[in-house]
Amino acid sequence: MEESFEQILSRLEAVVEAMENEETSLEASITLYKEGLALSTRCNEMLSKFESEIAILQENADGTFLLAKAR
């Protein structure tokens, strides 16, 4: 099952918090940094996909609405 955007973002926040901890070793920081980059990439890819799927309601002159995909 694919993780949700919120789950990935939550893990990314935890990675950042762990990296900010002064007790984290250099080796652990490098591992966390690599994980953070991968998580950040996944978040950006998901956001791009979501943006392309957003529907915009456009009001016609007669008061009806037209559903159109975002550009």
PyMOL Python script that loads the backbone (N, CA, C, O; Angstrom):
from pymol import cmd

cmd.read_pdbstr("""\
ATOM      1  N   MET A   1       0.838  -1.183   0.000  1.00  0.00           N
ATOM      2  CA  MET A   1       0.000   0.000   0.000  1.00  0.00           C
ATOM      3  C   MET A   1       0.884   1.249   0.000  1.00  0.00           C
ATOM      4  O   MET A   1       1.846   1.335   0.764  1.00  0.00           O
ATOM      5  N   GLU A   2       0.559   2.194  -0.843  1.00  0.00           N
ATOM      6  CA  GLU A   2       1.351   3.416  -0.966  1.00  0.00           C
ATOM      7  C   GLU A   2       1.060   4.353   0.196  1.00  0.00           C
ATOM      8  O   GLU A   2      -0.086   4.514   0.616  1.00  0.00           O
ATOM      9  N   GLU A   3       2.115   4.964   0.702  1.00  0.00           N
ATOM     10  CA  GLU A   3       1.958   5.909   1.797  1.00  0.00           C
ATOM     11  C   GLU A   3       1.272   7.177   1.302  1.00  0.00           C
ATOM     12  O   GLU A   3       1.430   7.578   0.149  1.00  0.00           O
ATOM     13  N   SER A   4       0.511   7.794   2.192  1.00  0.00           N
ATOM     14  CA  SER A   4      -0.147   9.047   1.843  1.00  0.00           C
ATOM     15  C   SER A   4       0.854  10.192   1.908  1.00  0.00           C
ATOM     16  O   SER A   4       1.931  10.071   2.492  1.00  0.00           O
ATOM     17  N   PHE A   5       0.474  11.292   1.300  1.00  0.00           N
ATOM     18  CA  PHE A   5       1.311  12.487   1.336  1.00  0.00           C
ATOM     19  C   PHE A   5       1.580  12.888   2.783  1.00  0.00           C
ATOM     20  O   PHE A   5       2.703  13.242   3.141  1.00  0.00           O
ATOM     21  N   GLU A   6       0.547  12.831   3.602  1.00  0.00           N
ATOM     22  CA  GLU A   6       0.676  13.226   5.002  1.00  0.00           C
ATOM     23  C   GLU A   6       1.655  12.324   5.756  1.00  0.00           C
ATOM     24  O   GLU A   6       2.422  12.796   6.595  1.00  0.00           O
ATOM     25  N   GLN A   7       1.626  11.039   5.456  1.00  0.00           N
ATOM     26  CA  GLN A   7       2.551  10.105   6.107  1.00  0.00           C
ATOM     27  C   GLN A   7       3.995  10.388   5.699  1.00  0.00           C
ATOM     28  O   GLN A   7       4.897  10.377   6.537  1.00  0.00           O
ATOM     29  N   ILE A   8       4.204  10.637   4.431  1.00  0.00           N
ATOM     30  CA  ILE A   8       5.549  10.931   3.935  1.00  0.00           C
ATOM     31  C   ILE A   8       6.051  12.242   4.526  1.00  0.00           C
ATOM     32  O   ILE A   8       7.201  12.332   4.956  1.00  0.00           O
ATOM     33  N   LEU A   9       5.197  13.250   4.548  1.00  0.00           N
ATOM     34  CA  LEU A   9       5.580  14.540   5.103  1.00  0.00           C
ATOM     35  C   LEU A   9       5.884  14.423   6.596  1.00  0.00           C
ATOM     36  O   LEU A   9       6.819  15.053   7.090  1.00  0.00           O
ATOM     37  N   SER A  10       5.111  13.630   7.305  1.00  0.00           N
ATOM     38  CA  SER A  10       5.351  13.416   8.734  1.00  0.00           C
ATOM     39  C   SER A  10       6.721  12.767   8.965  1.00  0.00           C
ATOM     40  O   SER A  10       7.455  13.157   9.872  1.00  0.00           O
ATOM     41  N   ARG A  11       7.054  11.777   8.137  1.00  0.00           N
ATOM     42  CA  ARG A  11       8.370  11.131   8.259  1.00  0.00           C
ATOM     43  C   ARG A  11       9.480  12.116   7.923  1.00  0.00           C
ATOM     44  O   ARG A  11      10.524  12.119   8.576  1.00  0.00           O
ATOM     45  N   LEU A  12       9.267  12.953   6.910  1.00  0.00           N
ATOM     46  CA  LEU A  12      10.262  13.963   6.547  1.00  0.00           C
ATOM     47  C   LEU A  12      10.492  14.927   7.708  1.00  0.00           C
ATOM     48  O   LEU A  12      11.632  15.293   7.994  1.00  0.00           O
ATOM     49  N   GLU A  13       9.429  15.333   8.368  1.00  0.00           N
ATOM     50  CA  GLU A  13       9.562  16.204   9.533  1.00  0.00           C
ATOM     51  C   GLU A  13      10.356  15.520  10.644  1.00  0.00           C
ATOM     52  O   GLU A  13      11.173  16.158  11.308  1.00  0.00           O
ATOM     53  N   ALA A  14      10.119  14.220  10.848  1.00  0.00           N
ATOM     54  CA  ALA A  14      10.854  13.467  11.868  1.00  0.00           C
ATOM     55  C   ALA A  14      12.335  13.370  11.513  1.00  0.00           C
ATOM     56  O   ALA A  14      13.194  13.441  12.392  1.00  0.00           O
ATOM     57  N   VAL A  15      12.629  13.209  10.230  1.00  0.00           N
ATOM     58  CA  VAL A  15      14.020  13.146   9.769  1.00  0.00           C
ATOM     59  C   VAL A  15      14.719  14.470  10.045  1.00  0.00           C
ATOM     60  O   VAL A  15      15.843  14.496  10.547  1.00  0.00           O
ATOM     61  N   VAL A  16      14.050  15.564   9.717  1.00  0.00           N
ATOM     62  CA  VAL A  16      14.631  16.891   9.953  1.00  0.00           C
ATOM     63  C   VAL A  16      14.884  17.098  11.439  1.00  0.00           C
ATOM     64  O   VAL A  16      15.940  17.593  11.834  1.00  0.00           O
ATOM     65  N   GLU A  17      13.918  16.720  12.257  1.00  0.00           N
ATOM     66  CA  GLU A  17      14.069  16.857  13.706  1.00  0.00           C
ATOM     67  C   GLU A  17      15.256  16.036  14.218  1.00  0.00           C
ATOM     68  O   GLU A  17      16.022  16.500  15.062  1.00  0.00           O
ATOM     69  N   ALA A  18      15.398  14.824  13.704  1.00  0.00           N
ATOM     70  CA  ALA A  18      16.521  13.971  14.117  1.00  0.00           C
ATOM     71  C   ALA A  18      17.848  14.566  13.690  1.00  0.00           C
ATOM     72  O   ALA A  18      18.834  14.479  14.422  1.00  0.00           O
ATOM     73  N   MET A  19      17.882  15.174  12.507  1.00  0.00           N
ATOM     74  CA  MET A  19      19.125  15.789  12.031  1.00  0.00           C
ATOM     75  C   MET A  19      19.499  17.005  12.859  1.00  0.00           C
ATOM     76  O   MET A  19      20.680  17.316  13.015  1.00  0.00           O
ATOM     77  N   GLU A  20      18.497  17.694  13.389  1.00  0.00           N
ATOM     78  CA  GLU A  20      18.756  18.880  14.198  1.00  0.00           C
ATOM     79  C   GLU A  20      19.238  18.524  15.606  1.00  0.00           C
ATOM     80  O   GLU A  20      19.737  19.385  16.330  1.00  0.00           O
ATOM     81  N   ASN A  21      19.091  17.274  15.986  1.00  0.00           N
ATOM     82  CA  ASN A  21      19.519  16.818  17.297  1.00  0.00           C
ATOM     83  C   ASN A  21      21.044  16.782  17.330  1.00  0.00           C
ATOM     84  O   ASN A  21      21.674  16.129  16.498  1.00  0.00           O
ATOM     85  N   GLU A  22      21.617  17.467  18.266  1.00  0.00           N
ATOM     86  CA  GLU A  22      23.077  17.554  18.359  1.00  0.00           C
ATOM     87  C   GLU A  22      23.738  16.218  18.688  1.00  0.00           C
ATOM     88  O   GLU A  22      24.944  16.056  18.498  1.00  0.00           O
ATOM     89  N   GLU A  23      22.966  15.281  19.172  1.00  0.00           N
ATOM     90  CA  GLU A  23      23.522  13.981  19.546  1.00  0.00           C
ATOM     91  C   GLU A  23      23.574  13.000  18.374  1.00  0.00           C
ATOM     92  O   GLU A  23      24.124  11.907  18.510  1.00  0.00           O
ATOM     93  N   THR A  24      23.016  13.375  17.240  1.00  0.00           N
ATOM     94  CA  THR A  24      23.037  12.510  16.063  1.00  0.00           C
ATOM     95  C   THR A  24      24.440  12.492  15.481  1.00  0.00           C
ATOM     96  O   THR A  24      25.036  13.544  15.249  1.00  0.00           O
ATOM     97  N   SER A  25      24.963  11.300  15.246  1.00  0.00           N
ATOM     98  CA  SER A  25      26.319  11.173  14.706  1.00  0.00           C
ATOM     99  C   SER A  25      26.364  11.634  13.252  1.00  0.00           C
ATOM    100  O   SER A  25      25.332  11.763  12.593  1.00  0.00           O
ATOM    101  N   LEU A  26      27.566  11.875  12.774  1.00  0.00           N
ATOM    102  CA  LEU A  26      27.752  12.287  11.383  1.00  0.00           C
ATOM    103  C   LEU A  26      27.228  11.217  10.429  1.00  0.00           C
ATOM    104  O   LEU A  26      26.543  11.529   9.455  1.00  0.00           O
ATOM    105  N   GLU A  27      27.551   9.969  10.708  1.00  0.00           N
ATOM    106  CA  GLU A  27      27.109   8.866   9.847  1.00  0.00           C
ATOM    107  C   GLU A  27      25.581   8.792   9.801  1.00  0.00           C
ATOM    108  O   GLU A  27      24.986   8.624   8.736  1.00  0.00           O
ATOM    109  N   ALA A  28      24.956   8.920  10.980  1.00  0.00           N
ATOM    110  CA  ALA A  28      23.496   8.881  11.038  1.00  0.00           C
ATOM    111  C   ALA A  28      22.900  10.086  10.314  1.00  0.00           C
ATOM    112  O   ALA A  28      21.869   9.969   9.651  1.00  0.00           O
ATOM    113  N   SER A  29      23.540  11.230  10.439  1.00  0.00           N
ATOM    114  CA  SER A  29      23.065  12.437   9.764  1.00  0.00           C
ATOM    115  C   SER A  29      23.094  12.274   8.247  1.00  0.00           C
ATOM    116  O   SER A  29      22.176  12.710   7.552  1.00  0.00           O
ATOM    117  N   ILE A  30      24.141  11.651   7.744  1.00  0.00           N
ATOM    118  CA  ILE A  30      24.245  11.426   6.300  1.00  0.00           C
ATOM    119  C   ILE A  30      23.142  10.479   5.826  1.00  0.00           C
ATOM    120  O   ILE A  30      22.522  10.712   4.789  1.00  0.00           O
ATOM    121  N   THR A  31      22.902   9.421   6.583  1.00  0.00           N
ATOM    122  CA  THR A  31      21.831   8.480   6.250  1.00  0.00           C
ATOM    123  C   THR A  31      20.481   9.192   6.279  1.00  0.00           C
ATOM    124  O   THR A  31      19.656   9.013   5.383  1.00  0.00           O
ATOM    125  N   LEU A  32      20.264   9.993   7.309  1.00  0.00           N
ATOM    126  CA  LEU A  32      19.008  10.751   7.415  1.00  0.00           C
ATOM    127  C   LEU A  32      18.872  11.744   6.273  1.00  0.00           C
ATOM    128  O   LEU A  32      17.778  11.931   5.740  1.00  0.00           O
ATOM    129  N   TYR A  33      19.969  12.380   5.895  1.00  0.00           N
ATOM    130  CA  TYR A  33      19.949  13.342   4.789  1.00  0.00           C
ATOM    131  C   TYR A  33      19.514  12.666   3.489  1.00  0.00           C
ATOM    132  O   TYR A  33      18.692  13.203   2.746  1.00  0.00           O
ATOM    133  N   LYS A  34      20.068  11.494   3.225  1.00  0.00           N
ATOM    134  CA  LYS A  34      19.694  10.750   2.014  1.00  0.00           C
ATOM    135  C   LYS A  34      18.215  10.382   2.047  1.00  0.00           C
ATOM    136  O   LYS A  34      17.516  10.506   1.041  1.00  0.00           O
ATOM    137  N   GLU A  35      17.742   9.929   3.206  1.00  0.00           N
ATOM    138  CA  GLU A  35      16.331   9.587   3.338  1.00  0.00           C
ATOM    139  C   GLU A  35      15.468  10.834   3.141  1.00  0.00           C
ATOM    140  O   GLU A  35      14.431  10.783   2.479  1.00  0.00           O
ATOM    141  N   GLY A  36      15.900  11.940   3.716  1.00  0.00           N
ATOM    142  CA  GLY A  36      15.162  13.190   3.577  1.00  0.00           C
ATOM    143  C   GLY A  36      15.051  13.650   2.130  1.00  0.00           C
ATOM    144  O   GLY A  36      14.001  14.128   1.702  1.00  0.00           O
ATOM    145  N   LEU A  37      16.139  13.503   1.379  1.00  0.00           N
ATOM    146  CA  LEU A  37      16.104  13.863  -0.043  1.00  0.00           C
ATOM    147  C   LEU A  37      15.093  13.006  -0.802  1.00  0.00           C
ATOM    148  O   LEU A  37      14.330  13.512  -1.624  1.00  0.00           O
ATOM    149  N   ALA A  38      15.096  11.709  -0.519  1.00  0.00           N
ATOM    150  CA  ALA A  38      14.160  10.798  -1.186  1.00  0.00           C
ATOM    151  C   ALA A  38      12.717  11.141  -0.816  1.00  0.00           C
ATOM    152  O   ALA A  38      11.834  11.145  -1.673  1.00  0.00           O
ATOM    153  N   LEU A  39      12.487  11.425   0.453  1.00  0.00           N
ATOM    154  CA  LEU A  39      11.138  11.781   0.900  1.00  0.00           C
ATOM    155  C   LEU A  39      10.686  13.097   0.276  1.00  0.00           C
ATOM    156  O   LEU A  39       9.537  13.233  -0.144  1.00  0.00           O
ATOM    157  N   SER A  40      11.594  14.060   0.220  1.00  0.00           N
ATOM    158  CA  SER A  40      11.284  15.353  -0.381  1.00  0.00           C
ATOM    159  C   SER A  40      10.929  15.196  -1.861  1.00  0.00           C
ATOM    160  O   SER A  40       9.998  15.834  -2.352  1.00  0.00           O
ATOM    161  N   THR A  41      11.659  14.365  -2.550  1.00  0.00           N
ATOM    162  CA  THR A  41      11.383  14.105  -3.964  1.00  0.00           C
ATOM    163  C   THR A  41       9.997  13.490  -4.129  1.00  0.00           C
ATOM    164  O   THR A  41       9.237  13.887  -5.012  1.00  0.00           O
ATOM    165  N   ARG A  42       9.671  12.513  -3.270  1.00  0.00           N
ATOM    166  CA  ARG A  42       8.352  11.882  -3.337  1.00  0.00           C
ATOM    167  C   ARG A  42       7.247  12.896  -3.073  1.00  0.00           C
ATOM    168  O   ARG A  42       6.225  12.886  -3.758  1.00  0.00           O
ATOM    169  N   CYS A  43       7.438  13.766  -2.093  1.00  0.00           N
ATOM    170  CA  CYS A  43       6.438  14.796  -1.801  1.00  0.00           C
ATOM    171  C   CYS A  43       6.247  15.718  -3.002  1.00  0.00           C
ATOM    172  O   CYS A  43       5.116  16.025  -3.379  1.00  0.00           O
ATOM    173  N   ASN A  44       7.344  16.156  -3.598  1.00  0.00           N
ATOM    174  CA  ASN A  44       7.252  17.037  -4.767  1.00  0.00           C
ATOM    175  C   ASN A  44       6.564  16.363  -5.937  1.00  0.00           C
ATOM    176  O   ASN A  44       5.776  16.998  -6.638  1.00  0.00           O
ATOM    177  N   GLU A  45       6.847  15.090  -6.160  1.00  0.00           N
ATOM    178  CA  GLU A  45       6.196  14.353  -7.240  1.00  0.00           C
ATOM    179  C   GLU A  45       4.694  14.241  -6.993  1.00  0.00           C
ATOM    180  O   GLU A  45       3.890  14.399  -7.912  1.00  0.00           O
ATOM    181  N   MET A  46       4.327  13.969  -5.746  1.00  0.00           N
ATOM    182  CA  MET A  46       2.912  13.847  -5.407  1.00  0.00           C
ATOM    183  C   MET A  46       2.205  15.191  -5.563  1.00  0.00           C
ATOM    184  O   MET A  46       1.085  15.247  -6.071  1.00  0.00           O
ATOM    185  N   LEU A  47       2.852  16.271  -5.132  1.00  0.00           N
ATOM    186  CA  LEU A  47       2.250  17.596  -5.279  1.00  0.00           C
ATOM    187  C   LEU A  47       2.038  17.942  -6.751  1.00  0.00           C
ATOM    188  O   LEU A  47       1.004  18.503  -7.112  1.00  0.00           O
ATOM    189  N   SER A  48       2.996  17.617  -7.588  1.00  0.00           N
ATOM    190  CA  SER A  48       2.864  17.878  -9.026  1.00  0.00           C
ATOM    191  C   SER A  48       1.680  17.109  -9.611  1.00  0.00           C
ATOM    192  O   SER A  48       0.918  17.632 -10.424  1.00  0.00           O
ATOM    193  N   LYS A  49       1.549  15.857  -9.176  1.00  0.00           N
ATOM    194  CA  LYS A  49       0.433  15.037  -9.647  1.00  0.00           C
ATOM    195  C   LYS A  49      -0.888  15.624  -9.175  1.00  0.00           C
ATOM    196  O   LYS A  49      -1.840  15.719  -9.949  1.00  0.00           O
ATOM    197  N   PHE A  50      -0.949  16.018  -7.905  1.00  0.00           N
ATOM    198  CA  PHE A  50      -2.181  16.593  -7.366  1.00  0.00           C
ATOM    199  C   PHE A  50      -2.544  17.877  -8.097  1.00  0.00           C
ATOM    200  O   PHE A  50      -3.710  18.104  -8.420  1.00  0.00           O
ATOM    201  N   GLU A  51      -1.552  18.714  -8.357  1.00  0.00           N
ATOM    202  CA  GLU A  51      -1.804  19.973  -9.052  1.00  0.00           C
ATOM    203  C   GLU A  51      -2.380  19.734 -10.440  1.00  0.00           C
ATOM    204  O   GLU A  51      -3.253  20.478 -10.886  1.00  0.00           O
ATOM    205  N   SER A  52      -1.901  18.709 -11.122  1.00  0.00           N
ATOM    206  CA  SER A  52      -2.403  18.432 -12.469  1.00  0.00           C
ATOM    207  C   SER A  52      -3.813  17.859 -12.447  1.00  0.00           C
ATOM    208  O   SER A  52      -4.503  17.884 -13.466  1.00  0.00           O
ATOM    209  N   GLU A  53      -4.251  17.342 -11.300  1.00  0.00           N
ATOM    210  CA  GLU A  53      -5.583  16.749 -11.192  1.00  0.00           C
ATOM    211  C   GLU A  53      -6.631  17.700 -10.611  1.00  0.00           C
ATOM    212  O   GLU A  53      -7.816  17.370 -10.566  1.00  0.00           O
ATOM    213  N   ILE A  54      -6.198  18.867 -10.171  1.00  0.00           N
ATOM    214  CA  ILE A  54      -7.138  19.804  -9.552  1.00  0.00           C
ATOM    215  C   ILE A  54      -8.125  20.300 -10.600  1.00  0.00           C
ATOM    216  O   ILE A  54      -7.760  20.721 -11.698  1.00  0.00           O
ATOM    217  N   ALA A  55      -9.376  20.231 -10.213  1.00  0.00           N
ATOM    218  CA  ALA A  55     -10.412  20.730 -11.118  1.00  0.00           C
ATOM    219  C   ALA A  55     -10.789  22.144 -10.700  1.00  0.00           C
ATOM    220  O   ALA A  55     -10.867  22.463  -9.514  1.00  0.00           O
ATOM    221  N   ILE A  56     -11.020  22.977 -11.702  1.00  0.00           N
ATOM    222  CA  ILE A  56     -11.394  24.362 -11.458  1.00  0.00           C
ATOM    223  C   ILE A  56     -12.819  24.560 -11.939  1.00  0.00           C
ATOM    224  O   ILE A  56     -13.164  24.215 -13.069  1.00  0.00           O
ATOM    225  N   LEU A  57     -13.638  25.119 -11.064  1.00  0.00           N
ATOM    226  CA  LEU A  57     -15.001  25.457 -11.459  1.00  0.00           C
ATOM    227  C   LEU A  57     -14.986  26.837 -12.098  1.00  0.00           C
ATOM    228  O   LEU A  57     -14.502  27.805 -11.512  1.00  0.00           O
ATOM    229  N   GLN A  58     -15.519  26.909 -13.299  1.00  0.00           N
ATOM    230  CA  GLN A  58     -15.593  28.178 -14.006  1.00  0.00           C
ATOM    231  C   GLN A  58     -17.067  28.516 -14.206  1.00  0.00           C
ATOM    232  O   GLN A  58     -17.827  27.725 -14.764  1.00  0.00           O
ATOM    233  N   GLU A  59     -17.453  29.682 -13.750  1.00  0.00           N
ATOM    234  CA  GLU A  59     -18.848  30.084 -13.893  1.00  0.00           C
ATOM    235  C   GLU A  59     -19.085  30.617 -15.299  1.00  0.00           C
ATOM    236  O   GLU A  59     -18.380  31.503 -15.783  1.00  0.00           O
ATOM    237  N   ASN A  60     -20.107  30.044 -15.939  1.00  0.00           N
ATOM    238  CA  ASN A  60     -20.501  30.498 -17.273  1.00  0.00           C
ATOM    239  C   ASN A  60     -21.374  31.744 -17.132  1.00  0.00           C
ATOM    240  O   ASN A  60     -21.846  32.059 -16.040  1.00  0.00           O
ATOM    241  N   ALA A  61     -21.579  32.433 -18.222  1.00  0.00           N
ATOM    242  CA  ALA A  61     -22.397  33.645 -18.228  1.00  0.00           C
ATOM    243  C   ALA A  61     -23.821  33.371 -17.757  1.00  0.00           C
ATOM    244  O   ALA A  61     -24.456  34.249 -17.171  1.00  0.00           O
ATOM    245  N   ASP A  62     -24.331  32.169 -18.004  1.00  0.00           N
ATOM    246  CA  ASP A  62     -25.714  31.852 -17.615  1.00  0.00           C
ATOM    247  C   ASP A  62     -25.833  31.373 -16.163  1.00  0.00           C
ATOM    248  O   ASP A  62     -26.911  30.962 -15.736  1.00  0.00           O
ATOM    249  N   GLY A  63     -24.735  31.424 -15.405  1.00  0.00           N
ATOM    250  CA  GLY A  63     -24.773  31.040 -14.011  1.00  0.00           C
ATOM    251  C   GLY A  63     -24.482  29.564 -13.737  1.00  0.00           C
ATOM    252  O   GLY A  63     -24.391  29.154 -12.580  1.00  0.00           O
ATOM    253  N   THR A  64     -24.338  28.775 -14.784  1.00  0.00           N
ATOM    254  CA  THR A  64     -23.965  27.366 -14.597  1.00  0.00           C
ATOM    255  C   THR A  64     -22.464  27.269 -14.440  1.00  0.00           C
ATOM    256  O   THR A  64     -21.733  28.221 -14.714  1.00  0.00           O
ATOM    257  N   PHE A  65     -22.015  26.118 -13.998  1.00  0.00           N
ATOM    258  CA  PHE A  65     -20.586  25.921 -13.788  1.00  0.00           C
ATOM    259  C   PHE A  65     -20.042  24.852 -14.726  1.00  0.00           C
ATOM    260  O   PHE A  65     -20.722  23.878 -15.048  1.00  0.00           O
ATOM    261  N   LEU A  66     -18.811  25.053 -15.154  1.00  0.00           N
ATOM    262  CA  LEU A  66     -18.119  24.110 -16.027  1.00  0.00           C
ATOM    263  C   LEU A  66     -16.927  23.591 -15.257  1.00  0.00           C
ATOM    264  O   LEU A  66     -16.168  24.365 -14.674  1.00  0.00           O
ATOM    265  N   LEU A  67     -16.763  22.278 -15.256  1.00  0.00           N
ATOM    266  CA  LEU A  67     -15.637  21.665 -14.580  1.00  0.00           C
ATOM    267  C   LEU A  67     -14.500  21.520 -15.580  1.00  0.00           C
ATOM    268  O   LEU A  67     -14.666  20.895 -16.627  1.00  0.00           O
ATOM    269  N   ALA A  68     -13.335  22.102 -15.255  1.00  0.00           N
ATOM    270  CA  ALA A  68     -12.193  22.064 -16.171  1.00  0.00           C
ATOM    271  C   ALA A  68     -10.957  21.652 -15.398  1.00  0.00           C
ATOM    272  O   ALA A  68     -10.803  22.001 -14.227  1.00  0.00           O
ATOM    273  N   LYS A  69     -10.081  20.915 -16.046  1.00  0.00           N
ATOM    274  CA  LYS A  69      -8.815  20.538 -15.410  1.00  0.00           C
ATOM    275  C   LYS A  69      -7.897  21.733 -15.315  1.00  0.00           C
ATOM    276  O   LYS A  69      -7.871  22.592 -16.197  1.00  0.00           O
ATOM    277  N   ALA A  70      -7.133  21.777 -14.214  1.00  0.00           N
ATOM    278  CA  ALA A  70      -6.150  22.843 -14.033  1.00  0.00           C
ATOM    279  C   ALA A  70      -5.040  22.693 -15.053  1.00  0.00           C
ATOM    280  O   ALA A  70      -4.723  21.584 -15.481  1.00  0.00           O
ATOM    281  N   ARG A  71      -4.454  23.811 -15.440  1.00  0.00           N
ATOM    282  CA  ARG A  71      -3.339  23.763 -16.407  1.00  0.00           C
ATOM    283  C   ARG A  71      -2.050  23.621 -15.712  1.00  0.00           C
ATOM    284  O   ARG A  71      -1.003  23.564 -16.357  1.00  0.00           O
TER     285      ARG A  71
END
""", "prot")
cmd.dss("prot")
cmd.show_as("cartoon", "prot")
cmd.util.cbc("prot")
cmd.orient("prot")
